[in-house]
Amino acid sequence: MTKYIAGRIFQFIPVLILSSILIWAMVYTLPGDPAEVLAGNQATTQEVEQLRAKLGLDQSPVHQYVIWVGNVLRGDLGASYFTQRPVFDAITARLPATVQLAAISIVMSLLVAFPTGIASALWPRSLLGRLARTYQTVALAVPAFWLGLLLILIFSVSLRWLPSAGDYYPIWQNPIEALRRALLPALALGMAIGGVTSRFVTASLTETMQRDYIRMARSKGISETRVLLHHGLRNALLPVITIIGLQLGNFLGGAVVTEVIFNYPGIGRLVYTAISGRDYPLIQGSILVIVASFLTINAIVDIIYAYIDPRIRVRS
Amino acid sequence: MSKLINMPVLQGGLSRRQVLRNGLMLASAAALPTLMPSRVFAQPVRGGKITLATVYPFRAFDPYLTQLVNFPVMQTCYSWLLSAGADMLPHPDGAESWEMSADNTSVTVRLRPGRFHSGKAISSDDLIAAVDRALDSTQTNSLHGSTAILVKQAVKLDDLTVRFDLTQAFPESTVTDWMIRVPIVDAEFNNPDALLQAPAGSGPFVLVDNQPGTSMLLRRNEHYWQEGKPYLDEIEYRFFESQNAMVAALQSGGIDGALFVTASLIRPLEMDFEVIPGFRGAQVGLMYLQADKGPFDNKFLRQAMLHSVDRERVVRDAYFGRSEPAHSVFGPVSPANLPKFADAVAYDLDRAAELIKRAGVWAASVSIPASDPARLQVAQIMQADLATIGFDLQIKSADQTSFAADYRGGRNDATMSATGNSLRTPWMVTNDAALSTGEGNFLWGGKPPAAWVEAISEAQQAVRDEVVLASYERMNEVLLDEAWAIPLNVWQNNFVVSRSLQGMSLNPLDMFSLTEAYLA
């Protein structure tokens, strides 16, 4: 198992290098210039040029990349052009908010996805099964941002039950306020991805429940609940774990639109602001951290996968 | 104390119509101080915290960068040499008094004894450093242009008295207009790098916490020079990415006020909130034409654009009535806004067609930032009108940053922007690079028309009233003849606040002040 984990971590390196080059290339193909933004509309061309030189933007992109990589290897992600604060600090200030929102969203999505997925798989013709399938269809069809706007209009503007701006409160410091503030964005995100997860649960469980070993378990007189929990769900879980891992990775990458709609101070909004202002160090640093987080979560999913299914680690 | 403020256009040598018009303008201006903080219903109450929001990404605590994005700290963290009331007249602020020399070639300023937020005493050295920085062309600052024209040097007379030697004789109104823009900054921190991190002022509020991109907390300055003010204990600014999200937060009670709300969102808020309009004419919306290259290097085509804007419709459809038609580059309260030139920009498609025919050019494009639906609609109105006379106006949309780069780089045929010129010195419109007389004028490839350079030079040198008025006329004539800045509408910022928040006021630059704000 240790060898397997070490192998997975070793695979990070080439992916991170390739990602950094891609990020760099993408950032430099964006039209616009941070020096222009920083100098403002009334600055003269000479002032803009001075600012460009000060930020090092007058160097060639390759030169800037080499300097940036050198700094990153020394643990320095650079400083934001606009605030002059270290990029690392900006990311670490926003990351906990995103992790918390992702965790609450995932929990919410699972709370809906498993009952609906199971109902749809086991009792497809019942009213419950039909309702579950309706939820799956609606959740897949409705974008998270639209649902977010709807939730704001109903629960914030009309009923005034919950705040529309989802400030971050650490859940371990003030759990009630943290949940109150994160509820609407988490619902918007959770409901949307819950539909995907629910579909996977349905598909996987439907297939599993038709397997010979399930028929054998039933013929041995084992209760239906035990068949479902011990034989059905456990085996149906593998693809579901994969999809949950991917969703979590996406969340850590920042649910950009949802964070913007709810003004949630997460990493997605940070990236959005950085891209809007062409804050190159902040864009590069944030996306690098997002890629690393995504890879880490994928590795964790693979490890959990191997733990649940011994055949995987044996093959590896 | 100062002499009476010069109001050159009101003295001698004017027509009866001119005197009446200016009299009306003055009467309106005199009424404004009572109108602007009109929501003061009760005795101010001390204490309390308010939360205000804006969608503009705050950039720096540097009072030399007077961009809209930095307005949250301008009148809160800083004092200025003088403040401008809604009457456009100067009032003592950081300067206790000022005295012009008899020949108008110098002004002596007496600073008010006081302390910066850091506790350090304010002295003449800080003011001299402030002016030296404004004179330094190597540091980005929006004060450099006018300072370089006006001020030769700053001389320390004693610890609290400074004399500014001017480059020539200027009317007092010009000098005070400049002094309104001079901030009082601790000399030790008066540089762009230091002021990126934290303010170094002596204003009514002190910065307590700044979470870049998210929030900022200010607390009452207990040592502010106006005794008993400010009334509020704390102000929190929240930064939003979306106007809709900001308005939803206002409607749900999450914030007490929204700054710079787009006109299309105002109507549903009027029932439950107080809508405070910005200063009338703080900015004028303009269509800028790239005059150094085709297609707008053709003067007839540029002049055709003057007659192609249905300004009434622009105000009604694009700005939902929260604006007014602009007939001049100069705002409605500017002394250079002369009614006799209004007809010269009248909406007249026949006249436009005639000029386009003379130009022999039948297509052009206009670039609009995608984040500005109102300007996009203005462009669409023009596009539809011009199509009826066979002219193809294409609309290009780009995100704000790309737009800014193309704008300055002179890579557009035409763009839409706004210029601020609400004070009493019209030639200060040249602070806007697009209207400047120097190499920075990107719309003319660094070579603005000689007639414009001469007109501005005349205006800068004019001291006698009749010469001043003639210079205003000349500026208008050149702007109409060269037609690279097409007036669209008198811009109006909108501030929407909870009815319990009272006493918020705006200066002619639309910098809002919370010194007298309180929760009723």
Contacts between the chains, C-beta under 8 A, distances in Angstrom:
chain1	res1	chain2	res2	distance
A	30	B	402	7.9
A	31	B	398	7.3
A	31	B	401	7.7
A	31	B	402	4.1
A	31	B	405	6.6
A	31	B	406	7.8
A	32	B	399	7.3
A	32	B	401	3.5
A	32	B	402	4.3
A	32	B	404	6.8
A	32	B	405	4.7
A	33	B	401	7.5
A	33	B	404	7.9
A	33	B	405	4.7
A	34	B	401	7.9
A	36	B	401	7.3
A	36	B	404	4.8
A	36	B	405	4.9
A	36	B	408	5.8
A	37	B	401	5.6
A	37	B	404	6.1
A	38	B	59	7.0
A	38	B	140	8.0
A	39	B	140	5.4
A	40	B	59	8.0
A	40	B	65	5.9
A	40	B	67	4.5
A	40	B	140	7.6
A	40	B	142	7.0
A	41	B	67	7.2
A	41	B	404	7.0
A	41	B	407	7.5
A	41	B	408	7.8
A	41	B	417	7.1
A	41	B	432	7.8
A	41	B	433	7.3
A	42	B	67	7.7
A	42	B	142	5.0
A	42	B	431	6.1
A	42	B	432	6.2
A	42	B	433	6.0
A	43	B	140	5.4
A	43	B	142	7.8
A	43	B	433	7.4
A	44	B	433	6.4
A	44	B	438	7.7
A	44	B	439	7.6
A	44	B	440	3.9
A	45	B	408	7.1
A	45	B	439	7.4
A	45	B	440	6.0
A	45	B	442	7.0
A	45	B	446	7.9
A	46	B	137	7.3
A	46	B	440	7.5
A	47	B	139	8.0
A	47	B	140	4.5
A	48	B	408	6.8
A	50	B	138	6.4
A	50	B	140	7.4
A	51	B	140	6.3
A	80	B	212	7.4
A	82	B	57	7.8
A	82	B	59	5.9
A	82	B	60	7.9
A	82	B	196	7.9
A	82	B	212	7.6
A	83	B	196	6.9
A	83	B	197	7.8
A	83	B	212	4.4
A	84	B	193	7.1
A	84	B	196	5.1
A	84	B	197	6.5
A	85	B	212	6.5
A	90	B	212	7.0
A	93	B	211	7.2
A	149	B	244	7.7
A	152	B	245	7.9
A	152	B	248	4.9
A	152	B	252	7.6
A	153	B	248	7.6
A	156	B	248	6.0
A	156	B	249	7.9
A	156	B	251	7.4
A	156	B	252	3.7
A	156	B	254	7.7
A	157	B	248	5.8
A	157	B	251	4.6
A	157	B	252	5.5
A	160	B	252	5.7
A	160	B	253	6.1
A	162	B	252	8.0
A	163	B	249	7.4
A	163	B	252	6.2
A	163	B	254	4.9
A	164	B	245	7.0
A	164	B	248	4.3
A	164	B	249	5.1
A	164	B	251	7.8
A	164	B	252	4.6
A	164	B	254	6.0
A	165	B	238	7.0
A	165	B	240	7.6
A	165	B	245	6.9
A	165	B	248	7.9
A	165	B	249	4.4
A	165	B	254	4.9
A	165	B	255	7.5
A	260	B	241	4.5
A	260	B	242	5.7
A	260	B	245	7.0
A	261	B	242	6.7
A	261	B	244	7.8
A	261	B	245	5.7
A	262	B	245	6.9
A	263	B	238	7.3
A	263	B	240	5.1
A	263	B	241	6.9
A	263	B	242	7.6
A	263	B	245	5.0
A	263	B	246	7.7
A	263	B	249	6.8
A	265	B	211	7.5
A	265	B	213	7.6
A	265	B	214	4.6
A	269	B	213	7.3
A	269	B	241	6.4
A	270	B	213	6.7
A	272	B	241	6.3
A	273	B	57	6.3
A	273	B	213	5.2
A	273	B	241	6.9
A	276	B	57	7.4
A	276	B	241	8.0
A	276	B	399	7.1
A	276	B	400	6.8
A	276	B	401	6.4
A	277	B	57	6.5
A	277	B	401	6.5
A	278	B	401	5.2
